[in-house]
């Protein structure tokens, strides 16, 4: 939750780092004698105490103001079945997805999606319909004002700090291709996320959640029912250009662990088409970022059909899986599918000589703190990297463990159909994580063996 500044730090608010403090002369250290008038004594004593306070404060905390910026986390690369750092030591990525920040998914947001009866507005079901509704009501200027408020509040630097304090070392950042070149383009926001990652020692995975033409007909691509990427070669060419642009900007950023080329590309009609498109995107990245690891997913088509990287000529690749079990009827139903996934990953990893990453993971519905801890401990034991979905949600039923943080019952719900701009912005300002509550996912993470070892190294 939001933390108050320490008292000593508040004393320095407004003090410039290059300011000079007047030296305290010897005679100023002499406490006035009682021969002075009482009024003069009180004045000089007050002056003495104030200057002494400034001197002590400056001496004690000046080094913090002048401290150099934190060193970025070391670059990562792929070596055999491991992700390793610059010294060749294996690194397991453990983290969360920053869902809802740059890709608005209505089901997990405090947004009313159904218009009032008799309204001319359509349902809000995805990124495109949300911002089109705002555009119809408020014009482009209103869209930019609301979107700025949303992106200023949903994720902040403090959220990266919270991730780090939980012993996690990675966030996966979903983004949409068409937001990059919007009037309020995403690059400044991604730049800010890279800076926060650098300052907090957390890795960032850039995840293209919505490609040109969309890689499926799902709402989380940003525009439902388009699903044209695998049907139109021009869209693939556009996607190549997107990744060249992104890779040119972040290919040398050590805090960017990898590029996740397509999120859940379920629109591919078969494995051959899926991996032909992946091959084109990978080669586009390699034109500008020869060594940056890239992630390739199976699009729910199965681990067994994934290529052999050496045969495909692919280098510095990480294979990705997503895992959900929406058919679970009780907590224990989750374990068997997870165990099966881990077995399959182990088999495929040893034969393809490639690391595996579970980029999205949750055990809703019918979750439990104990089951989540068991799942994550097993992934850690098998040296499989993971990022759970999601960092925060704001659902009407509070969302169980869908978010590490979840909206409280009194969190205001935003109506894109009836609220004024001022009402919308005011509600959005309440969506900072400090106004949310931790779900059972937080203690589940804190009970993992790796977290316990980090806080109790002697164990």
N, C-alpha and C positions, 0 to 999 in steps of 0.2 A: 504494500500500500504506500501512498505518498508519505514521505518522511520529512519532518521538520528539520531545518538547518540547525546544527549545533550552535549554542549560544555564541561561542567565540567566532564562528564563521559569520554570524549575522553582524558582528561588530565591524566586519570588513566590507559590508555591502556599500558600494559607491566609492570605495578607495581605489584609485588607479594604481596599476602595478608599477608604473614608472614614477609615482609620486615620491617626493622627498619629505622627510620628517625633520623638522628643525631640531638641532642638537639640544640636549638639556644641559644648560651651563651649571657650573658648580654652585653659584649663589642661588640658583633656582631650587637646588636640592636642600637648601637651608630652610627648615620650617620656621616661619615668622615667630618672633618672640612676643611675649605678652605686652611688651612696651608699645607695640603697634596698637592701633585702634582695633576693636573687635571686628568692625566691618572690613578693615583692610586685611586682617588676619584670615578671615573667612574667604575673602576673594583670592588671596595668594595661595592659600591651601587648596582651594578648588582648582586653580590654575595648575598647581604642582601635580595634583592627583590626575587631572585630565591628561597632562603631557606624559606623565609616567605611564598611564594606561595605554596611550598611543604607542609609546616606545616599546613596552612589553608586548603588546599585541603584534606590532610590526616585527619585532625580533623573533617572536614565537611562530608567526604564521606567514611571514613574508616569503619564506621558501616555497610555501604552497602556491602563492600567486605566481611565482617565477618558475614553477616546475615545468619541465618540458612535457610535451604531449606524450601520451602512452604509446609504447611501441606497438605496431600492428601485429596481429598473430602471424606466425610464419606461414609461408606458402605451402600448400599441400599438393601432392601429386599421387599418381597411382603406381604401385609397385606390386606386381602379381595380384594376389587376392586382397591386398591391403591398401588403404589410404594412409599415406605416410607424410611426415613433416620433412623439413630440409635436412635433418640428421638421419633420415631413414627410419625413424621410430613410428610404429603404427599409431594412428589416431582414429578413435571411434567418434563419429559425429553423433551427438545426442541433443535433441532440441525440439522445437515447436514450429508450427506453421503460423505465419502472421496473416491468417485469413481475415477477410473483411476490410482490410485497410485500403489496398489499391485495387482490389477486385471485390465489389460488393455482392455478397450472396445473401439474398433477402431472407432465406429461412433462418439464418443465424444472426440477424440484425434486428434492432428495435424499430422496425419500419412496418407500417401498415401496408399490406400489399393489395387489399381488395378495395376498390373505389366505392363510395357511397351509392346506394340504390338510385338509379335514374341518372347517374353521372355519365358524361361522355368519355371519361377516361378509361383506358384499358387497365387490366391488372398489372401490377409491378411484380415481375418475376425474375428479373436479372439486371445487370449493370445497365444495359441499353435502355430498357423500359423505365428504369428509375430516373435516369438523367433526361430522357425524353419528356417525362411527365413534368419535371422541374422546368425544362426548357419551354414547354407549352405555357406554363403558368407565369414564369418570371423572366423569360428570355435568356440569352447567353450570359449576360452580366450576372443574373441571379444564380445561374448554374455555377459560375466560377466562384461566387461568394459562398455558396453552400458547400461546394466541394472542398474549398480551402478549409472551411471550418471542420469538415469531416476528417480530412487528412491531418489537420493540426492536432486533433483530439484522440482519434481512435488508437494511434500508436505514437508514443513519444520516447525520448531518450530513456526515461525512467523504466520503460518496459524492457529495454535491453538490459538495464541494470538488474531488474527482477529475474530475467532469464539467467543471467550470470550467477546471481545469488542462489539459484536453485541447483547449481552445479552443472548446468547445461552449457554447451559450447557452440550452439548452432541455431540459426533461424532460417527457415525457408520462406522466401518472399515471393508470393504470387503477383504477377502483373499481366496486363493486357497489351497486345501490340498496338491497338489503335489509341491507347492513352499516351503513348510515348510522344506523339506529334500533335496532341491536342493543344489548344491555346495555353492551358496550364500543364504542359507536358510533364511526364513522370520523371524525367532524368534528374531534376533537382531533388525530388523525393528519394529516388534511389541513391543519389549522391549522399543525401543526409543519412540514409540507412547504413551506407558503407562507412561513413564517418562515425556513427554510433557503434558499429561493429568494431571498428578500430579502437575506439576509446574504451570499450568494455571488454575487449579480448574475445569477442564472439564471432564465429564464422557466419557468412551469409551465402545462401544458395539462391541464385536468381532463377525463378521458375516461370516460364512462359505459360500462363494459365489459359490464354486465349490467343490463338494464332490468326493470321490472315485467313479468311474463309472459315475459321473455326474447325478444330480437330475432332469435334463431335457435335451432336445436337443438344448437349446438356447446358443447363443454365449457367454453370460455373465457367463456361468459356467466355462469358460476357454477353452473348447473344444466343438465345435458344433457337433451335430448329434451323440454323444456317447450314452447318455440317458440309462445307464445300472443299476443305483443304485437300482431301484425298481424291477429289473428283476434278480438280482444276489445276493444271500445271502452273498457271500464272500465279495462283495463290501460294504455291510452293516456292516460286521464285521470290515473291514478296517476303515470305518467311525467311528465306536465305538472307535477304537484305536486312531484315530486322535483326537477325543474329550477328551479322557483320557489324552493324551499328553498335549493338550492345557489347559484343566482344572487343571491338576497338576501344571502347570506353573503359571496360573493366577487366580486360584480359591480363593486365599486369597488376591488378589489385590483389595483394596477398590475402586480405580478409574475405575476398570472394572465393569460396571453396570450390564452387563448380557452377556450371550452367546446366539447368534442367531444361532440355530442349523443347519438350512438349508435355503438358500435364494430361494424363489419362487420354491418350489418342484413340478413343474407342470408335471413331468414325472410319478408321481404315477397314476396308472390306475383307482383307486377309493379311496374313503375316508378311507376304512378299511385298505388298504395297507399303505396309507400315515401315519396314526396314529399308526399302528403297528411299523413302522420304527422309528417314533418319540419316541415311548415308549422305544425302544431299546437304542436309543442315549441318552435319558434322564437318563436312569438307568446307562449307562456307565459313564456319568458325575457325577452322585451321588456317585459312588464308590470312587471318589477322591475329590469332591467338594460338600459337602452335602447341603450347604445353598446358593450357588450362583444362582441367578435368571436365568432362561433360557427362550428363546422365541420360540414359536411354531406358524407357519404360516398355513394358510388354502390352500396354493398352488392354489389360485383362484378357489377353489371348493365351496366356500361359507361359510359364518359365521354359518349358521344354522346347518351345519353338524359337527361343531367342538365339541370335547368331553367335558364332564363335568369333570373338574379336580379331584374333590373329588371322583367320581366314578372310575376314572382311577388310583387313588392313586398318582396323581401328586401333588407335593408341590413346592412352589416358582417358578411358571410358569407365563409367560406373553403371552397373545395371540396377534398375529401380523397380520396386514393387509397391503397390498400395494394398492395405488390408483392412477390410470391414466385414462384419458378419451381421447384416441386418435381419437375418432370419433367426437370431438367437431368441430363445424363449425364457431362458434363465441364465444365471451367471456362468454356470459350469459349461454351457454350450460354447463358450468362447475358446476354451483351451484346446480342444481337438483341432480346429482349423488353424490356430496359431502354430501348434506343434507340427502340423502337416506343412505349413508354409516354411517353417525353419528347416525341416528335413529336405524339402525341395531346393531351397536356397543352398544348403550345404552340398548337395549332390551336384547342382549346376555350377556352383562356384568353383569346385575342385576341377571340373572338366573344362570350363571355359577360362579359368585362370583370371578372374575378374572380381572386384569387390561388389557386394550387393548392399543396397540401401533401401530401407522401407520408408519412403518419402511421406506417406500418409498412413496413419494408424489410429484406430480407436476401437473400444469394445462396447460401444453403445449399439443397441439398447441392452438393458439388464446388466449394467456394469457394476463393478465393485472396486474399491480401493485395493483390496488384497489381490484381485485378479490382475489389475493393471500393473502392480508391482511385480507380480510373478512373470508377466509377459515381458516387461522391460528388462528384468534381471536375466531372463533366458536369452533375449537378443544380445545383451551385453556379454554374457558368457560365451555366446557363439560368435562374437566379434562382428555383429551385423549393426551398421549404423541406422539411426531412425530419427524421424521428426513426427511427433504426434499432431493430430488435428483436433483442436486448434488452440491458439493462445487465449482467445477470449470469444465469448458468444453472448448474445443478449436475446434469449428466446422467451416466449410467453410463459412456458412451463419451467423456466430457468435453465433447462438444457442439460441436466445431469452432469456428466463428465465430458460433454462435447467441447468444453473450453476449460483451460487451466483456471481462467477467471470467468465468472458468469454474472450477468446483470442481476441486481437485486429486484425484489418484487415491485418496489416503488419506482423503478427506472422509467422515465417518461418514454412513451412510444410516439414516434414521429409519423405524421400523416403527410405524405407528399401531395395529397389531393385537397386538403383543407387548411393546413397550417400556413400562417404567413411566414415570410422569410425570417423575421425577427423571432418568431416562435420556434422555427426550425433550428436556427443557430443557437438559441438558448438551450434547447433540448440536447443538441449535439455536444455542447460544452459539458453536459453531465455524463458524457460517454467516455471520459478518461478512466483508466483502469482503477484509479484510486477510489472511484465510486462503485466499483464492482466487488464481488466477494469471491474468495477462492473456492473452487469446487473440490471434490474428493481427489481430483487428479494431483493437486499439490502435495498432500501427504503421501500419495502413492509414489510420486517422484522422490520425495524425501526419505522414503523407506527403502529405496533401491540400494543394493549393496555398494555400488560405486559412490553414491551420495554419502552414505554412512561412512565409508572409508575416507572420503574427502574431509569430513568434519572430525573423524576419530581415526587418525592414521595408525594408531597403535593397535587397532582392532585387526 
